[in-house]
Amino acid sequence: MNDVADKAKAAADEFLGGIRKQRSLLWVAGAALILLIIAFRSCATLEAGQVAVRVNHITGQQTTLTRPGLVMRLPFGVHSLHILDASPQTFTMQGDRNVDDLHVKELTVRASDGSNFVFKDTTVIFRVLGDEAQAVVADAGPGGGFRTWMRPFARSILRDEFGRESTISVSNPANFGEATERARSRLNELLELHGIVVTQIVTPRPRFSEEYEGLIEARNEAENQLTVIKSDLARAGTDRQRQLAEVDRDQNRTMQEKRAEFETQLAQAITQQAQVKRVVDTERIEKIGAGQAALSAADSRAVELRGELDAVYAARKAQIDAFRNQPVERVMERLGERLKGVTIDIQPWSDDAAPSRVQLEQVGGAR
């Protein structure tokens, strides 16, 4: 009996041990499940194009998260996580009725001259600034509440900026672009304070009444014609400049050729002049040499002649001096020698009835 009792007690203890072991495993599994649920609720996934604001309700600290991936938050109300869509958003003004916050009816603008024009399809592209997500949550609340701001801001500012233009100026693409840029700048001045930025405003050409559209088309055609005329004038001016350049080039080439020809002729003339001058100088030197030689010879001959003349003069003077000292008879003798062979005819005659003297008239060869 004791053996049976011992066996029964051992079996009971073994059974109770198994129950206790299963209960421990259940507690472990339950704790693991609770931990898994807590871990799952403490994590969130941040996709690309999203930003999140994590708020610590104990300390009041807010943290902006911009990197995609897992985001940790403490459960039991310690942290709250607000995820915002930071990808580019499109606000459209099109059609004749409002559909939702991002799709409203078309934009009608009253111009500065009192007429109306319509933008059939206006698109405003905006997005949340990732670093300013806290301001978006604080001002617009979590989720997509920030989208409701575009409707009043965009319509009023676009109407204001385009309303400054007249129907004539707004149809000019340059003025049209300036008005669009002014509207974008004003929208950013207001929306950046709330963490939103407008990146682009796309507006089609404004539409007017049919009559005015016809006038615009006519004006555009006239402007196109004017543009063509200006282009033709510019092309003509370019052609004129090109032709003038070609004429200048040809003239310069001709002038260069003429200058080269004249310079060649001048060089030849200078060469010829140098040659002629050299020949003339040679002849001049020769002539001067010959003249100097002739002059020297003439001087020598003159000296000789002067000597001969002096000798003859001296002889004659001596003769004259000697003749002066001769008696009259010797003089008459010499005179007779000189008059030898000379025939003298003497014929007396008288000019009056009582001549007082005899006149001799040289006749024939008498000297």
KADANOR-V616676 format. One record per residue. N is the residue number from 1. RES is the residue in one letter. PSI is psi in radians with two decimals (* if undefined). NEAR is the number of other ideal C-beta (glycine too) atoms within 12 Angstrom. D_LAST is the distance of its C-alpha to the last C-alpha in Angstrom with 1 decimal. Layout:
n = (N	N)
res = (RES	RES)
psi = (PSI	PSI)
near = (NEAR	NEAR)
d_last = (D_LAST	D_LAST)
//
This chain:
n = (1	2	3	4	5	6	7	8	9	10	11	12	13	14	15	16	17	18	19	20	21	22	23	24	25	26	27	28	29	30	31	32	33	34	35	36	37	38	39	40	41	42	43	44	45	46	47	48	49	50	51	52	53	54	55	56	57	58	59	60	61	62	63	64	65	66	67	68	69	70	71	72	73	74	75	76	77	78	79	80	81	82	83	84	85	86	87	88	89	90	91	92	93	94	95	96	97	98	99	100	101	102	103	104	105	106	107	108	109	110	111	112	113	114	115	116	117	118	119	120	121	122	123	124	125	126	127	128	129	130	131	132	133	134	135	136	137	138	139	140	141	142	143	144	145	146	147	148	149	150	151	152	153	154	155	156	157	158	159	160	161	162	163	164	165	166	167	168	169	170	171	172	173	174	175	176	177	178	179	180	181	182	183	184	185	186	187	188	189	190	191	192	193	194	195	196	197	198	199	200	201	202	203	204	205	206	207	208	209	210	211	212	213	214	215	216	217	218	219	220	221	222	223	224	225	226	227	228	229	230	231	232	233	234	235	236	237	238	239	240	241	242	243	244	245	246	247	248	249	250	251	252	253	254	255	256	257	258	259	260	261	262	263	264	265	266	267	268	269	270	271	272	273	274	275	276	277	278	279	280	281	282	283	284	285	286	287	288	289	290	291	292	293	294	295	296	297	298	299	300	301	302	303	304	305	306	307	308	309	310	311	312	313	314	315	316	317	318	319	320	321	322	323	324	325	326	327	328	329	330	331	332	333	334	335	336	337	338	339	340	341	342	343	344	345	346	347	348	349	350	351	352	353	354	355	356	357	358	359	360	361	362	363	364	365	366	367)
res = (M	N	D	V	A	D	K	A	K	A	A	A	D	E	F	L	G	G	I	R	K	Q	R	S	L	L	W	V	A	G	A	A	L	I	L	L	I	I	A	F	R	S	C	A	T	L	E	A	G	Q	V	A	V	R	V	N	H	I	T	G	Q	Q	T	T	L	T	R	P	G	L	V	M	R	L	P	F	G	V	H	S	L	H	I	L	D	A	S	P	Q	T	F	T	M	Q	G	D	R	N	V	D	D	L	H	V	K	E	L	T	V	R	A	S	D	G	S	N	F	V	F	K	D	T	T	V	I	F	R	V	L	G	D	E	A	Q	A	V	V	A	D	A	G	P	G	G	G	F	R	T	W	M	R	P	F	A	R	S	I	L	R	D	E	F	G	R	E	S	T	I	S	V	S	N	P	A	N	F	G	E	A	T	E	R	A	R	S	R	L	N	E	L	L	E	L	H	G	I	V	V	T	Q	I	V	T	P	R	P	R	F	S	E	E	Y	E	G	L	I	E	A	R	N	E	A	E	N	Q	L	T	V	I	K	S	D	L	A	R	A	G	T	D	R	Q	R	Q	L	A	E	V	D	R	D	Q	N	R	T	M	Q	E	K	R	A	E	F	E	T	Q	L	A	Q	A	I	T	Q	Q	A	Q	V	K	R	V	V	D	T	E	R	I	E	K	I	G	A	G	Q	A	A	L	S	A	A	D	S	R	A	V	E	L	R	G	E	L	D	A	V	Y	A	A	R	K	A	Q	I	D	A	F	R	N	Q	P	V	E	R	V	M	E	R	L	G	E	R	L	K	G	V	T	I	D	I	Q	P	W	S	D	D	A	A	P	S	R	V	Q	L	E	Q	V	G	G	A	R)
psi = (-0.67	-0.66	-0.69	-0.70	-0.71	-0.73	-0.72	-0.71	-0.67	-0.71	-0.69	-0.73	-0.68	-0.72	-0.77	-0.59	-0.70	-0.70	-0.76	-0.68	-0.75	-0.64	-0.67	-0.73	-0.67	-0.73	-0.74	-0.77	-0.70	-0.74	-0.72	-0.70	-0.73	-0.76	-0.69	-0.72	-0.73	-0.75	-0.69	-0.72	-0.25	-0.06	2.55	2.68	2.23	2.00	2.87	2.38	0.12	2.66	2.74	2.62	2.05	2.18	2.22	1.92	-0.18	-0.86	-0.30	0.09	2.43	2.35	2.27	2.24	2.13	-0.19	2.24	2.61	-2.87	2.41	2.23	2.44	2.50	2.43	-2.96	0.58	0.14	-0.84	2.55	2.48	2.17	2.05	2.29	2.61	1.92	0.15	2.79	2.30	2.65	2.16	2.13	2.34	1.81	2.57	-3.01	0.18	2.82	2.33	-0.94	-2.89	-0.48	-0.01	1.83	3.03	2.88	2.79	2.18	2.30	2.43	2.08	2.95	-0.38	0.12	-0.23	2.85	2.57	2.77	2.44	1.97	-0.61	1.79	2.30	2.27	2.10	2.18	2.97	2.88	2.32	2.09	-0.72	-0.28	0.39	-0.54	-0.69	-0.64	-0.80	-0.70	-0.64	-0.63	-0.14	3.00	2.89	-2.52	0.49	-0.44	-0.36	-0.43	-0.27	-0.43	-0.62	-0.95	-0.72	-0.89	-0.81	-0.78	-0.76	-0.71	-0.73	-0.72	-0.85	-0.75	-0.42	-0.26	-0.34	2.67	2.98	-0.44	-0.81	-0.56	-0.37	-0.12	2.13	-0.59	-0.87	-0.61	-0.79	-0.63	-0.73	-0.69	-0.74	-0.65	-0.73	-0.73	-0.71	-0.74	-0.70	-0.73	-0.60	-0.61	-0.71	-0.47	-0.42	-0.42	0.21	0.34	2.47	2.42	2.10	-0.51	2.53	2.11	2.02	2.36	3.10	2.35	2.60	2.36	-2.98	2.83	-0.71	-0.79	-0.60	-0.69	-0.73	-0.67	-0.75	-0.74	-0.75	-0.70	-0.69	-0.75	-0.72	-0.66	-0.75	-0.72	-0.68	-0.71	-0.74	-0.77	-0.68	-0.74	-0.74	-0.74	-0.73	-0.71	-0.72	-0.71	-0.75	-0.72	-0.80	-0.69	-0.78	-0.72	-0.69	-0.71	-0.75	-0.81	-0.71	-0.79	-0.78	-0.73	-0.70	-0.77	-0.77	-0.69	-0.73	-0.81	-0.74	-0.76	-0.72	-0.81	-0.69	-0.66	-0.81	-0.70	-0.74	-0.74	-0.75	-0.72	-0.71	-0.81	-0.72	-0.74	-0.73	-0.82	-0.75	-0.68	-0.76	-0.79	-0.75	-0.69	-0.84	-0.68	-0.76	-0.76	-0.81	-0.76	-0.73	-0.80	-0.73	-0.75	-0.68	-0.78	-0.69	-0.74	-0.75	-0.73	-0.71	-0.75	-0.76	-0.66	-0.69	-0.76	-0.82	-0.70	-0.67	-0.78	-0.74	-0.73	-0.67	-0.81	-0.75	-0.73	-0.72	-0.77	-0.71	-0.67	-0.72	-0.77	-0.76	-0.73	-0.68	-0.57	-0.57	-0.07	2.68	2.96	-0.59	-0.76	-0.59	-0.76	-0.61	-0.75	-0.62	-0.65	-0.65	-0.63	-0.58	0.17	2.33	0.01	2.26	2.24	2.08	2.14	2.18	1.97	2.58	2.87	2.55	-0.21	3.04	-0.45	1.41	2.45	-0.18	2.91	2.26	2.35	2.39	2.17	2.22	2.43	-2.27	0.25	2.41	*)
near = (7	8	9	10	11	12	13	14	14	14	14	14	14	14	14	14	14	14	14	14	14	14	14	14	14	14	14	14	14	14	14	14	14	15	15	14	14	18	17	16	19	20	19	26	18	29	20	14	18	28	36	37	38	30	26	18	17	12	12	11	15	23	25	31	31	26	17	19	15	17	27	23	30	22	20	12	12	20	28	25	33	33	29	39	28	33	19	19	32	26	40	33	34	25	18	13	11	17	16	17	22	26	23	29	21	29	38	24	36	21	27	22	18	11	27	23	36	31	35	22	23	37	30	41	24	38	32	43	26	28	18	28	36	28	26	40	30	21	23	28	18	23	18	24	22	37	32	22	33	40	26	18	31	42	29	20	33	40	30	21	31	41	29	23	31	24	31	22	23	37	29	20	17	13	23	30	21	19	35	33	21	23	38	30	19	25	35	27	17	24	36	26	19	31	31	40	31	36	23	22	36	26	36	21	24	39	25	28	15	10	12	24	20	13	18	25	17	15	19	19	14	14	18	14	14	14	14	14	14	14	14	14	14	14	14	14	14	14	14	14	14	14	14	14	14	14	15	14	14	14	15	14	14	14	16	14	14	15	15	14	14	14	15	14	14	15	14	14	15	14	14	15	15	14	14	15	16	14	15	16	15	14	15	16	15	14	16	15	14	15	16	15	14	15	15	14	14	16	15	14	15	15	14	14	15	15	14	14	16	14	14	14	16	14	14	14	15	14	15	15	13	14	19	14	12	16	11	12	10	15	17	14	15	19	16	13	12	13	15	12	11	16	13	16	13	14	14	12	12	12	12	9	6	7	11	9	11	12	14	13	14	14	13	12	11	15	13)
d_last = (233.6	231.4	229.0	228.7	228.1	225.4	223.7	223.8	222.4	219.5	218.7	218.7	216.4	214.1	214.0	213.3	210.5	208.9	209.2	207.6	204.7	204.1	204.1	201.4	199.3	199.6	198.5	195.5	194.5	195.0	192.9	190.1	190.2	190.0	187.1	185.4	185.8	184.5	181.5	180.8	181.0	178.8	175.9	173.6	170.6	167.2	165.2	161.4	160.2	163.0	163.3	166.5	167.7	170.5	172.5	174.8	177.6	178.8	175.6	173.7	170.7	168.7	166.6	164.1	164.1	161.2	161.5	163.4	166.5	170.0	170.6	173.6	175.7	179.0	182.0	184.7	182.3	180.2	177.0	175.9	173.0	170.9	168.7	165.8	163.6	160.0	158.4	156.1	158.1	157.0	157.8	157.2	157.1	157.7	160.0	162.0	164.8	165.4	166.9	167.1	165.2	162.3	162.2	161.9	160.7	157.0	154.8	154.0	151.3	150.4	146.7	145.0	144.3	148.0	148.1	150.1	149.2	151.3	150.8	152.8	153.0	152.2	152.8	152.9	153.0	154.5	156.4	158.3	156.4	158.2	157.8	159.0	162.2	164.3	162.8	163.5	167.2	167.6	166.1	167.1	170.0	170.5	169.8	167.4	167.8	164.1	163.4	164.8	162.0	159.3	160.6	160.3	157.2	155.1	155.9	155.3	152.1	150.6	151.4	149.9	146.6	146.1	147.2	144.1	142.0	141.5	142.1	138.4	137.6	140.6	139.4	136.2	136.8	134.9	137.1	140.1	139.5	138.9	142.2	144.1	142.6	143.6	147.1	147.4	146.2	148.8	151.6	150.8	150.7	154.3	155.8	154.4	156.6	159.5	158.2	156.7	153.1	151.6	149.1	147.9	148.3	147.8	147.6	146.6	144.4	146.2	147.7	147.5	148.8	147.9	145.5	143.8	143.7	141.8	139.4	138.9	138.3	135.7	134.0	134.1	132.5	129.8	129.2	129.1	126.5	124.6	124.8	123.5	120.6	119.8	119.9	117.6	115.3	115.4	114.7	111.9	110.5	110.8	109.1	106.4	105.9	106.0	103.4	101.2	101.5	100.6	97.6	96.6	97.1	95.0	92.3	92.3	92.2	89.2	87.5	88.2	86.8	83.7	83.3	83.7	81.1	78.6	79.2	78.6	75.4	74.4	75.2	73.1	70.2	70.5	70.6	67.6	65.8	66.6	65.4	62.1	61.7	62.4	59.8	57.3	58.1	57.6	54.3	53.3	54.3	52.4	49.3	49.6	50.1	47.1	45.0	46.2	45.4	41.9	41.5	42.7	40.4	37.4	38.5	38.7	35.2	33.8	35.5	34.0	30.5	31.0	32.1	29.2	26.8	28.8	28.5	24.7	24.5	26.9	25.0	21.7	23.7	25.4	22.2	20.9	24.3	24.4	21.0	22.4	25.4	23.5	23.7	20.9	20.9	20.4	17.5	15.9	16.9	15.3	12.0	12.4	13.3	10.2	8.2	11.0	10.8	7.5	9.0	8.4	11.3	13.0	16.1	18.2	20.3	22.6	23.8	27.1	29.5	29.1	25.4	25.2	21.4	18.3	15.5	12.0	10.7	7.4	8.9	8.8	6.3	3.8	0.0)
//
